[in-house]
């Protein structure tokens, strides 16, 4: 057995994330710094142990099969062996699901530490969701997953408790966000690239070109978008962003523009940039950004507590069992409603 390692593999994959998956943060450091303590051998169907919590093969199959079918429903069934920067989608998804269920198991331990429990009403919802999901499984699915209704209830109980401990710990996080902090603006941009290997003469020529374009763009009858499409060395002409999302030179220049105002030449790491502010305040996107800022605050507040707690939890992975787990190709196994049922019953 080895220490359970949740570090995500290699390069980031540009793939769709699961619809209806966790409403809690993605696991970032489940066992960082933890020390392996021998706690007894894992049995044949136990995939991993964190602290006193064990994940069994049937539990993992429910998560993994749900994710597999959601991906296949969106991307088709022929993409599992495609290479994404040296990683197959199947191996990436397996690691992702392992990390998510490991986090849920860890968070139930954290709930115990804080004395957080499900209420009687929440327990009833767990039972209702378990029955609803279990009854939706056909015979082939029940046989493949090797689950009983109580197994599903345990999964829903853990999932509900993980969400509850997250909400309890983050309930005092400041949720007020000013318009200025969350402000989103939209600009059109002309970029003239400058590379490290360019000579000083080449850089001067690009700057001279930028000055000519700026004079043209500031004429009364100028169409900035047309000028940008003709001269910019970047395919993206118009984009929306908030504070902290672009390099400092771009942010400072852009956020000081009024709507329809054109910037001077801005020197950036990519080259010379000229911007026109299309809108210096997007109400809809600013409000959406406020929600993202609050979410980030909560995640950071939770992570401070979670990572300290989980770093002290010993863990084990059943290597042989884990490596033997593969996706099913049985056409009779199609159920992907595990999280849909939870969201419906719990009103998420």
C-alpha contacts under 8 A as a table, 3 or more apart, distances in Angstrom:
res1	aa1	res2	aa2	distance
1	X	316	X	6.01
1	X	317	X	5.77
1	X	318	X	5.78
1	X	319	X	6.38
2	X	36	X	7.68
2	X	316	X	5.56
2	X	317	X	5.70
2	X	318	X	7.61
2	X	319	X	7.41
3	X	35	X	7.90
3	X	36	X	5.87
3	X	314	X	7.68
3	X	315	X	5.45
3	X	316	X	4.88
3	X	317	X	6.22
4	X	31	X	6.95
4	X	48	X	7.45
4	X	315	X	5.57
4	X	316	X	5.28
4	X	317	X	5.17
5	X	30	X	7.65
5	X	31	X	6.72
6	X	27	X	7.70
6	X	28	X	7.41
6	X	29	X	6.68
6	X	30	X	6.12
6	X	31	X	7.19
6	X	95	X	7.54
6	X	98	X	7.77
6	X	99	X	5.59
7	X	28	X	7.35
7	X	29	X	7.17
8	X	95	X	7.04
8	X	96	X	7.41
9	X	12	X	7.88
9	X	87	X	7.68
9	X	92	X	7.18
9	X	95	X	7.97
10	X	85	X	7.92
10	X	86	X	7.98
10	X	87	X	7.72
11	X	85	X	6.25
13	X	84	X	6.34
13	X	85	X	7.56
18	X	21	X	5.69
18	X	67	X	6.71
18	X	70	X	6.87
18	X	71	X	7.18
19	X	70	X	7.44
20	X	339	X	5.97
20	X	340	X	6.68
21	X	339	X	6.43
22	X	25	X	7.27
22	X	26	X	7.68
22	X	100	X	7.91
23	X	163	X	7.10
24	X	162	X	7.61
24	X	163	X	6.07
24	X	166	X	6.95
25	X	299	X	6.44
26	X	100	X	6.65
26	X	103	X	7.95
27	X	30	X	6.25
27	X	99	X	6.05
27	X	100	X	6.15
27	X	103	X	5.80
29	X	32	X	5.20
29	X	307	X	6.50
30	X	99	X	7.73
30	X	102	X	7.44
30	X	103	X	6.52
30	X	106	X	7.78
30	X	307	X	7.04
30	X	310	X	6.10
30	X	311	X	7.14
31	X	34	X	5.24
31	X	310	X	5.96
31	X	311	X	5.22
31	X	312	X	7.77
31	X	313	X	6.97
31	X	314	X	7.57
31	X	315	X	7.32
32	X	307	X	7.79
32	X	310	X	7.74
32	X	311	X	5.43
33	X	311	X	5.43
33	X	312	X	7.60
34	X	310	X	7.62
34	X	311	X	4.76
34	X	312	X	5.36
34	X	313	X	6.09
34	X	314	X	5.88
34	X	315	X	7.77
35	X	312	X	7.31
35	X	313	X	7.62
35	X	314	X	5.77
35	X	315	X	7.99
36	X	314	X	5.24
36	X	315	X	6.22
36	X	316	X	7.38
37	X	314	X	5.70
37	X	315	X	7.41
38	X	41	X	7.88
42	X	46	X	5.81
42	X	47	X	7.71
42	X	48	X	7.49
42	X	49	X	7.83
42	X	318	X	6.79
43	X	46	X	5.37
44	X	321	X	7.39
45	X	56	X	5.62
45	X	57	X	5.23
45	X	58	X	7.98
45	X	321	X	7.46
46	X	49	X	7.71
46	X	54	X	6.67
46	X	55	X	5.86
46	X	56	X	4.27
46	X	57	X	5.90
46	X	318	X	7.02
47	X	54	X	7.54
47	X	55	X	5.65
47	X	56	X	5.42
47	X	57	X	5.85
47	X	60	X	7.87
47	X	317	X	6.14
47	X	318	X	5.18
47	X	319	X	7.98
47	X	321	X	6.44
47	X	322	X	6.28
48	X	54	X	5.86
48	X	55	X	5.49
48	X	56	X	7.37
48	X	315	X	7.30
48	X	316	X	5.44
48	X	317	X	4.37
48	X	318	X	5.76
49	X	52	X	6.86
49	X	53	X	5.58
49	X	54	X	4.34
49	X	55	X	6.33
49	X	315	X	5.39
49	X	316	X	5.18
49	X	317	X	6.66
50	X	53	X	5.32
50	X	54	X	6.49
50	X	102	X	7.47
50	X	105	X	7.23
50	X	106	X	6.63
50	X	313	X	6.43
50	X	314	X	5.97
50	X	315	X	4.39
50	X	316	X	6.69
51	X	106	X	7.77
51	X	109	X	7.75
51	X	313	X	5.15
51	X	314	X	5.43
51	X	315	X	6.21
53	X	105	X	6.30
53	X	106	X	7.64
53	X	109	X	7.67
54	X	105	X	7.72
55	X	59	X	6.43
55	X	60	X	6.92
55	X	102	X	7.89
55	X	105	X	7.69
56	X	59	X	5.34
56	X	60	X	6.40
57	X	60	X	5.13
57	X	61	X	6.04
58	X	61	X	5.01
58	X	62	X	6.44
58	X	145	X	5.42
58	X	146	X	5.59
58	X	147	X	5.93
58	X	151	X	7.94
59	X	62	X	5.45
59	X	63	X	6.89
59	X	147	X	7.80
59	X	151	X	7.12
59	X	152	X	7.76
59	X	155	X	6.97
60	X	63	X	5.34
60	X	64	X	6.00
60	X	98	X	7.60
60	X	101	X	7.48
61	X	64	X	5.00
61	X	65	X	5.63
61	X	145	X	5.89
62	X	65	X	5.45
62	X	66	X	6.04
62	X	145	X	6.46
62	X	338	X	7.78
63	X	66	X	5.25
63	X	67	X	6.23
63	X	97	X	6.81
63	X	101	X	7.79
63	X	338	X	7.96
64	X	67	X	5.16
64	X	68	X	6.07
64	X	94	X	6.95
64	X	97	X	6.26
64	X	327	X	7.92
65	X	68	X	4.91
65	X	69	X	6.12
65	X	327	X	7.16
65	X	328	X	7.64
65	X	336	X	7.32
66	X	69	X	5.40
66	X	70	X	6.23
66	X	335	X	6.71
66	X	336	X	4.40
66	X	337	X	7.08
66	X	338	X	6.72
67	X	70	X	5.11
67	X	71	X	6.22
67	X	93	X	7.84
67	X	97	X	7.91
67	X	336	X	7.19
68	X	71	X	5.28
68	X	72	X	6.17
68	X	327	X	7.19
69	X	72	X	4.98
69	X	73	X	5.94
69	X	334	X	6.23
69	X	335	X	7.15
69	X	336	X	5.80
70	X	73	X	5.08
70	X	74	X	6.47
70	X	336	X	6.18
71	X	74	X	5.22
71	X	75	X	5.75
71	X	76	X	7.19
72	X	75	X	5.15
72	X	76	X	4.36
72	X	77	X	4.99
73	X	76	X	5.90
73	X	77	X	7.92
75	X	79	X	7.16
76	X	79	X	6.66
77	X	80	X	7.07
78	X	81	X	7.50
79	X	82	X	5.40
79	X	89	X	7.25
80	X	88	X	6.44
80	X	89	X	5.20
80	X	90	X	5.15
81	X	88	X	5.47
81	X	89	X	6.59
81	X	90	X	6.89
82	X	88	X	5.62
82	X	89	X	6.61
83	X	86	X	5.72
83	X	87	X	5.58
83	X	88	X	4.84
83	X	89	X	7.14
84	X	87	X	5.09
84	X	88	X	5.82
84	X	89	X	6.91
87	X	91	X	6.73
87	X	92	X	6.60
88	X	91	X	5.41
88	X	92	X	6.25
89	X	92	X	5.01
89	X	93	X	5.99
90	X	93	X	5.22
90	X	94	X	6.13
90	X	327	X	7.77
91	X	94	X	5.08
91	X	95	X	6.25
92	X	95	X	5.28
92	X	96	X	6.16
93	X	96	X	4.95
93	X	97	X	6.10
94	X	97	X	5.33
94	X	98	X	6.10
95	X	98	X	5.07
95	X	99	X	6.16
96	X	99	X	5.13
96	X	100	X	6.26
97	X	100	X	4.99
97	X	101	X	6.15
98	X	101	X	5.49
98	X	102	X	5.98
99	X	102	X	5.07
99	X	103	X	6.13
100	X	103	X	5.12
100	X	104	X	6.38
101	X	104	X	4.99
101	X	105	X	6.22
102	X	105	X	5.15
102	X	106	X	6.13
103	X	106	X	4.92
103	X	107	X	6.03
104	X	107	X	5.06
104	X	108	X	6.40
104	X	158	X	6.56
104	X	159	X	6.31
104	X	162	X	5.68
105	X	108	X	5.38
105	X	109	X	6.82
105	X	158	X	6.88
105	X	162	X	7.96
106	X	109	X	5.22
106	X	110	X	6.48
106	X	310	X	6.98
107	X	110	X	4.76
107	X	111	X	6.10
107	X	161	X	7.70
107	X	162	X	5.21
107	X	165	X	7.13
107	X	306	X	7.87
108	X	111	X	4.91
108	X	112	X	6.34
108	X	158	X	6.27
108	X	161	X	6.19
108	X	162	X	5.75
108	X	165	X	7.82
109	X	112	X	5.08
109	X	113	X	6.33
110	X	113	X	4.92
110	X	114	X	6.33
110	X	165	X	7.44
110	X	306	X	7.52
110	X	309	X	7.32
111	X	114	X	5.13
111	X	115	X	5.93
111	X	116	X	4.87
111	X	117	X	7.01
111	X	161	X	7.13
111	X	162	X	7.38
111	X	165	X	5.53
112	X	115	X	4.93
112	X	116	X	6.02
112	X	117	X	7.54
113	X	116	X	7.77
116	X	161	X	7.93
116	X	164	X	7.85
116	X	165	X	6.57
117	X	161	X	6.93
118	X	121	X	7.95
118	X	122	X	5.66
118	X	123	X	6.20
118	X	160	X	7.78
118	X	161	X	6.43
118	X	164	X	7.90
119	X	122	X	5.05
119	X	123	X	6.17
120	X	123	X	5.03
120	X	124	X	6.31
121	X	124	X	5.14
121	X	125	X	6.44
122	X	125	X	5.00
122	X	126	X	6.27
123	X	126	X	4.97
123	X	127	X	6.40
123	X	157	X	7.37
124	X	127	X	5.12
124	X	128	X	6.13
125	X	128	X	4.89
125	X	129	X	5.97
125	X	345	X	6.38
125	X	346	X	6.68
126	X	129	X	5.22
126	X	130	X	6.08
126	X	153	X	5.97
126	X	156	X	5.77
126	X	157	X	5.88
126	X	160	X	7.86
127	X	130	X	5.08
127	X	131	X	6.20
127	X	153	X	5.95
128	X	131	X	5.33
128	X	132	X	6.14
128	X	345	X	7.36
129	X	132	X	5.05
129	X	133	X	6.06
129	X	153	X	7.54
129	X	156	X	7.45
129	X	341	X	6.11
129	X	342	X	6.02
129	X	345	X	6.07
130	X	133	X	5.32
130	X	134	X	5.91
130	X	149	X	6.11
130	X	150	X	7.46
130	X	152	X	5.30
130	X	153	X	4.87
130	X	156	X	6.98
131	X	134	X	5.15
131	X	135	X	5.90
131	X	149	X	6.41
131	X	153	X	7.99
132	X	135	X	5.38
132	X	136	X	6.42
132	X	341	X	7.19
133	X	136	X	5.14
133	X	137	X	6.83
133	X	152	X	7.83
133	X	337	X	7.26
133	X	338	X	6.42
133	X	341	X	6.41
134	X	137	X	5.47
134	X	148	X	7.66
134	X	149	X	5.79
134	X	152	X	7.13
135	X	138	X	7.86
136	X	335	X	7.89
137	X	140	X	7.99
137	X	141	X	5.74
137	X	142	X	6.15
137	X	335	X	6.80
138	X	141	X	5.33
138	X	142	X	6.31
138	X	333	X	7.99
139	X	142	X	5.17
139	X	143	X	6.16
140	X	143	X	5.16
140	X	144	X	6.10
140	X	332	X	6.33
140	X	333	X	6.50
141	X	144	X	5.11
141	X	145	X	5.91
141	X	332	X	7.28
141	X	333	X	5.34
141	X	334	X	7.90
141	X	335	X	7.65
142	X	145	X	5.31
142	X	146	X	5.75
142	X	147	X	6.03
142	X	148	X	7.79
143	X	146	X	5.13
143	X	147	X	7.50
147	X	150	X	7.94
147	X	151	X	5.82
147	X	152	X	7.11
148	X	151	X	5.28
148	X	152	X	6.78
149	X	152	X	5.20
149	X	153	X	6.26
150	X	153	X	4.83
150	X	154	X	6.16
151	X	154	X	5.11
151	X	155	X	6.43
152	X	155	X	5.06
152	X	156	X	6.26
153	X	156	X	5.13
153	X	157	X	5.94
154	X	157	X	5.00
154	X	158	X	6.17
155	X	158	X	5.24
155	X	159	X	6.14
156	X	159	X	4.96
156	X	160	X	5.96
156	X	342	X	7.36
157	X	160	X	5.24
157	X	161	X	6.06
158	X	161	X	5.09
158	X	162	X	6.04
159	X	162	X	5.14
159	X	163	X	6.36
160	X	163	X	5.23
160	X	164	X	6.15
161	X	164	X	4.91
161	X	165	X	6.11
162	X	165	X	5.35
162	X	166	X	6.32
163	X	166	X	5.21
163	X	167	X	6.32
164	X	167	X	5.13
164	X	168	X	6.05
165	X	168	X	5.04
165	X	169	X	6.05
166	X	169	X	5.38
166	X	170	X	6.18
166	X	302	X	6.83
167	X	170	X	5.25
167	X	171	X	5.72
168	X	171	X	5.34
169	X	172	X	7.59
169	X	302	X	6.51
170	X	173	X	5.49
170	X	298	X	5.52
170	X	301	X	6.59
170	X	302	X	6.26
173	X	297	X	6.97
173	X	298	X	6.21
173	X	301	X	7.48
174	X	294	X	7.50
174	X	297	X	7.84
175	X	294	X	5.64
176	X	294	X	7.95
177	X	181	X	6.63
177	X	182	X	6.83
177	X	290	X	5.98
177	X	293	X	7.64
177	X	294	X	7.58
178	X	181	X	5.32
178	X	182	X	6.38
178	X	290	X	7.98
179	X	182	X	5.24
179	X	183	X	5.44
179	X	286	X	6.98
180	X	183	X	5.10
181	X	243	X	7.15
182	X	242	X	6.66
182	X	243	X	7.27
182	X	286	X	5.42
182	X	287	X	7.37
182	X	289	X	5.64
182	X	290	X	5.47
182	X	293	X	7.49
183	X	242	X	5.89
183	X	243	X	7.31
183	X	281	X	6.18
183	X	282	X	7.12
183	X	283	X	7.96
183	X	285	X	7.92
183	X	286	X	4.95
183	X	289	X	7.65
184	X	240	X	6.53
184	X	241	X	5.38
184	X	242	X	4.52
184	X	243	X	7.59
184	X	280	X	7.28
184	X	281	X	5.81
184	X	282	X	5.54
184	X	283	X	7.81
184	X	285	X	6.14
184	X	286	X	5.15
184	X	289	X	7.66
185	X	240	X	5.47
185	X	241	X	5.75
185	X	242	X	6.50
185	X	255	X	7.51
185	X	277	X	7.60
185	X	278	X	7.75
185	X	279	X	5.63
185	X	280	X	4.66
185	X	281	X	5.21
185	X	282	X	5.90
186	X	238	X	7.03
186	X	239	X	5.61
186	X	240	X	4.19
186	X	241	X	6.64
186	X	277	X	6.18
186	X	278	X	5.38
186	X	279	X	5.15
186	X	280	X	6.50
186	X	281	X	7.80
186	X	282	X	7.55
187	X	238	X	5.60
187	X	239	X	5.80
187	X	240	X	6.47
187	X	254	X	7.54
187	X	275	X	6.28
187	X	276	X	5.49
187	X	277	X	4.46
187	X	278	X	5.11
187	X	279	X	6.96
188	X	224	X	7.89
188	X	225	X	6.98
188	X	228	X	7.72
188	X	237	X	5.31
188	X	238	X	4.22
188	X	239	X	6.67
188	X	275	X	5.59
188	X	276	X	5.18
188	X	277	X	6.52
188	X	278	X	6.74
189	X	228	X	6.64
189	X	232	X	7.53
189	X	236	X	7.90
189	X	237	X	5.18
189	X	238	X	6.27
189	X	273	X	6.74
189	X	274	X	5.76
189	X	275	X	4.50
189	X	276	X	6.51
190	X	228	X	5.12
190	X	231	X	6.89
190	X	232	X	4.55
190	X	233	X	7.34
190	X	234	X	7.54
190	X	237	X	6.84
190	X	273	X	5.58
190	X	274	X	5.13
190	X	275	X	6.36
191	X	231	X	7.91
191	X	232	X	4.88
191	X	233	X	5.49
191	X	234	X	6.13
191	X	270	X	7.96
191	X	271	X	6.67
191	X	272	X	5.78
191	X	273	X	4.66
191	X	274	X	6.71
192	X	206	X	6.55
192	X	210	X	7.02
192	X	231	X	7.87
192	X	232	X	6.11
192	X	233	X	5.64
192	X	271	X	5.63
192	X	272	X	5.16
192	X	273	X	6.48
193	X	206	X	7.71
193	X	233	X	6.50
193	X	270	X	5.63
193	X	271	X	4.30
193	X	272	X	6.41
194	X	198	X	6.73
194	X	203	X	6.40
194	X	206	X	7.45
194	X	270	X	5.98
194	X	271	X	4.38
194	X	272	X	7.25
195	X	198	X	5.33
195	X	270	X	7.18
195	X	271	X	7.38
198	X	201	X	7.98
198	X	202	X	5.88
198	X	203	X	6.54
199	X	202	X	5.14
199	X	203	X	6.36
200	X	203	X	5.06
200	X	204	X	6.17
201	X	204	X	5.05
201	X	205	X	6.25
202	X	205	X	5.08
202	X	206	X	6.35
203	X	206	X	5.14
203	X	207	X	6.25
204	X	207	X	5.04
204	X	208	X	6.15
205	X	208	X	5.06
205	X	209	X	6.18
206	X	209	X	5.01
206	X	210	X	6.15
206	X	272	X	7.67
207	X	210	X	4.92
207	X	211	X	6.27
207	X	272	X	6.90
208	X	211	X	5.10
208	X	212	X	6.39
209	X	212	X	5.12
209	X	213	X	6.23
210	X	213	X	5.10
210	X	214	X	6.05
210	X	265	X	7.07
210	X	272	X	6.91
210	X	273	X	7.88
210	X	274	X	7.77
211	X	214	X	5.03
211	X	215	X	6.29
211	X	265	X	7.44
212	X	215	X	5.28
212	X	216	X	6.33
213	X	216	X	5.01
213	X	217	X	6.02
213	X	227	X	7.80
214	X	217	X	5.01
214	X	218	X	6.20
214	X	264	X	7.44
214	X	265	X	7.54
214	X	274	X	7.11
215	X	218	X	5.34
215	X	219	X	6.72
216	X	219	X	5.62
216	X	222	X	6.84
217	X	222	X	5.50
217	X	223	X	7.03
217	X	224	X	5.69
217	X	227	X	7.00
218	X	222	X	6.65
218	X	262	X	7.24
219	X	222	X	5.26
222	X	227	X	7.97
223	X	226	X	5.52
223	X	227	X	6.36
224	X	227	X	5.06
224	X	228	X	6.02
224	X	276	X	7.38
225	X	228	X	5.04
225	X	229	X	6.14
225	X	237	X	7.76
226	X	229	X	5.11
226	X	230	X	6.21
227	X	230	X	5.16
227	X	231	X	6.08
227	X	232	X	7.97
228	X	231	X	5.22
228	X	232	X	5.14
228	X	237	X	6.77
229	X	232	X	5.98
229	X	237	X	7.07
232	X	235	X	7.51
232	X	237	X	7.58
234	X	237	X	6.96
236	X	239	X	7.30
241	X	245	X	6.26
241	X	246	X	7.47
242	X	245	X	5.77
242	X	246	X	7.88
243	X	246	X	7.29
243	X	251	X	6.74
244	X	247	X	7.44
244	X	248	X	7.77
244	X	251	X	7.61
246	X	250	X	6.29
246	X	251	X	5.94
247	X	250	X	5.63
247	X	251	X	6.28
247	X	268	X	7.85
248	X	251	X	5.05
248	X	252	X	6.02
249	X	252	X	5.44
249	X	253	X	6.27
249	X	266	X	6.93
249	X	267	X	7.28
249	X	268	X	6.39
250	X	253	X	5.36
250	X	254	X	5.91
250	X	266	X	7.12
250	X	268	X	7.28
251	X	254	X	5.23
251	X	255	X	5.89
252	X	255	X	5.55
252	X	256	X	6.40
253	X	256	X	5.52
253	X	257	X	6.81
253	X	263	X	6.82
253	X	266	X	7.44
254	X	257	X	5.41
254	X	263	X	7.41
254	X	275	X	7.21
254	X	277	X	6.98
255	X	280	X	7.10
257	X	261	X	5.76
257	X	262	X	7.20
257	X	263	X	6.99
257	X	277	X	6.19
257	X	280	X	6.99
258	X	261	X	5.31
258	X	277	X	6.53
258	X	279	X	7.70
258	X	280	X	5.99
259	X	277	X	5.10
259	X	278	X	5.55
259	X	279	X	4.99
259	X	280	X	5.35
260	X	276	X	6.17
260	X	277	X	5.15
260	X	278	X	5.56
260	X	279	X	7.31
261	X	276	X	5.72
261	X	277	X	5.64
262	X	274	X	7.32
262	X	275	X	5.69
262	X	276	X	4.32
262	X	277	X	6.48
263	X	266	X	7.68
263	X	274	X	5.86
263	X	275	X	5.31
263	X	276	X	6.32
264	X	274	X	6.28
264	X	275	X	7.79
265	X	272	X	6.26
265	X	273	X	5.63
265	X	274	X	5.19
266	X	272	X	5.63
266	X	273	X	4.96
266	X	274	X	6.30
267	X	271	X	5.92
267	X	272	X	4.78
267	X	273	X	6.36
268	X	271	X	5.19
268	X	272	X	6.13
268	X	273	X	7.07
277	X	280	X	6.30
279	X	282	X	6.50
281	X	286	X	7.50
282	X	285	X	5.54
282	X	286	X	5.80
283	X	286	X	5.09
283	X	287	X	6.16
284	X	287	X	5.35
284	X	288	X	6.35
285	X	288	X	4.93
285	X	289	X	6.01
286	X	289	X	4.96
286	X	290	X	6.29
287	X	290	X	5.09
287	X	291	X	6.81
288	X	291	X	5.37
288	X	292	X	6.61
289	X	292	X	4.88
289	X	293	X	6.11
290	X	293	X	5.08
290	X	294	X	6.27
291	X	294	X	5.19
291	X	295	X	6.14
292	X	295	X	4.95
292	X	296	X	6.11
293	X	296	X	5.03
293	X	297	X	6.20
294	X	297	X	5.03
294	X	298	X	6.22
295	X	298	X	5.15
295	X	299	X	6.13
296	X	299	X	5.03
296	X	300	X	6.12
297	X	300	X	5.23
297	X	301	X	6.15
298	X	301	X	5.09
298	X	302	X	6.01
299	X	302	X	5.13
299	X	303	X	5.92
300	X	303	X	5.08
300	X	304	X	6.33
301	X	304	X	5.49
301	X	305	X	7.04
302	X	305	X	5.46
302	X	306	X	5.95
303	X	306	X	4.85
303	X	307	X	5.57
304	X	307	X	5.79
304	X	308	X	6.53
305	X	308	X	5.51
305	X	309	X	6.28
306	X	309	X	5.14
306	X	310	X	6.00
307	X	310	X	5.21
307	X	311	X	5.91
308	X	311	X	5.43
308	X	312	X	7.17
309	X	312	X	5.86
309	X	313	X	7.24
310	X	313	X	5.13
317	X	322	X	7.66
318	X	321	X	5.54
318	X	322	X	6.01
319	X	322	X	5.10
319	X	323	X	6.02
320	X	323	X	5.40
320	X	324	X	6.36
321	X	324	X	5.20
321	X	325	X	6.63
322	X	325	X	5.52
328	X	333	X	7.85
330	X	333	X	5.67
331	X	334	X	6.96
335	X	338	X	7.89
336	X	339	X	7.86
337	X	340	X	4.89
337	X	341	X	5.93
338	X	341	X	5.52
338	X	342	X	6.60
339	X	342	X	4.92
339	X	343	X	6.08
340	X	343	X	5.18
340	X	344	X	6.10
341	X	344	X	5.11
341	X	345	X	6.11
342	X	345	X	5.32
342	X	346	X	5.87
342	X	347	X	7.99
342	X	348	X	7.84
343	X	346	X	5.31
343	X	347	X	5.46
343	X	348	X	4.60
344	X	347	X	5.18
344	X	348	X	6.64
345	X	348	X	7.95
